[in-house]
Amino acid sequence: MDQLEKIESYIDAHQDEYFGELKKFVSYGSTASCPEEREKTRTFIEKRFQKAGIPSERVPIPDGNALICGHMAGKADRTVLLYNHYDVVEPGDLQKWISGAPYQVMERDGYLYGRGVSDNKGPLLSRIQAIEAILKATGGLPVNVHFLLEGDEESGSPSMMRFAKTQPEEFRQYVQSDVCFWENGRRQGDGGPWARYGVRGNCTFTLKVRTANHDVHGRMGAVIPSASWRLVWALSTLKGPDERIRIPGFYDNVIQPTAEEMYVLEQFPYDEKEKREKLGLEQFVLGASGTELKRRLYFEPTMSICGLEAGEMYKGPRGIVPHEATARVSCYLVANQDPDQIARQLHQHLAAQGFGDVEVTYEDGTVPVKTPIQIPETALLEKAALQVYGKPLVKEITQLGGGPAIALRWVQPDLKIIGIGPGNTNANHHSPDENIRKEDYLKSMKMLAAFLLAYGE
């Protein structure tokens, strides 16, 4: 029995224990509004590191959430960084969950359902368990392994970002590595695992208009300026029916796909028919389909109006002229866009269009990062995928969601960042019935072990 077989046998023999731990881990509602639950989560992680025999330390961050960093030396002089986050988003309407109890993991048809089970507690815990399995089955690690776990990724990672900026030398010690495996990956149906070669950026703004001291009766609408109309007119200047964002300079730094990247897109599986049917759509934006649909999805930045509020309609309909109106606008960015630059461009654009009175609050932003697909680690991931899944590795240009990967690049500009993990394409992140498939959970552990073994050679 070779080393990988020993590790796989160990994982299979302990799977009930692993899933029991995952259920306990998910039971802590570590949202931004529950600091006590986040502290329970940190304590759980620290105890799990201790059980696995992995040295760890808590890195406190004033007025923020602590990082938890682990390190285990291996035989070969190569280092793999495992990044994850231990916070979760709010569960939302409990009635929309099948179980009605998001923090009590429900098992059905080989899937586990619960808030954070896939984003991101399942991937986090599975990696600690995988390293433990390697240690128990083989007596040591083939390479050095770092863990970097943060506690407010779902809120824009302010703690880690601040620590990286103010204490870069210390942060570099926790980050320095040859390759970083980002928080999660995906698997579509029974296909091969996905490797995601980048993390998109994002920026979020709140636009607010105030036209009077208070609301007035709707009969005054001919003479009293309406905040809601003012905001609608301002928003209408940001994007046209052609789906192009109209802020001057917005697209200036967008990098067009290379021939190699277009080939990867052509090979990338995307069941557009299933997606349309699930969403009840007759067609996608601009009728895009095939490779063009995937190109737009991965290489076009977005701008969405995520929320609009005026007139307090949730209190019931009223015939008024609202004196305040607010909108939340979110952009997902592609390489090489800069969210700070976009914030400046948005201010300049609104002023140039005559909407200098619109108050713009720049909530947060992250810079997108990109990793070349043709790197030595790709061949090892391909080998590991075939060993464990018996299916080819699926290469994804980048994960579509944003994240704080740029913080790692601040202290190590050449760091290769790739997303792998146990997620699935219907995992319902940030939605009711978030889920993970038990088979994928175990196989992702085995694939990580297979990669580390090959990397050590």
Secondary structure by P-SEA (a helix, b strand, c coil): ccaaaaaaaaaaaaaaaaaaaaaaaaccccccccaaaaaaaaaaaaaaaaaacbbbbbbbbccbbbbbbbbbbccccbbbbbbbbcccccccccccccccccccccccccccccccccccaaaaaaaaaaaaaaaaacccccbbbbbbbbccccccaaaaaaaaaacaaaaaaaccccccccccccccccccbbbbcbbbbbbbbbbbbbccccccccccccccccaaaaaaaaaaaaccccccccccccccccccccaaaaaaaaacccaaaaaaaaaccccccccccaaaaaaaaccccccccccccccccccccccccccbbbbbbbbbbcccccaaaaaaaaaaaaaaaccccbbbbbccbbbbbbbbcccaaaaaaaaaaaacccccbbbbccccccccccccccccccbbbbbbcccccccccccccccccaaaaaaaaaaaaaaaaaaac
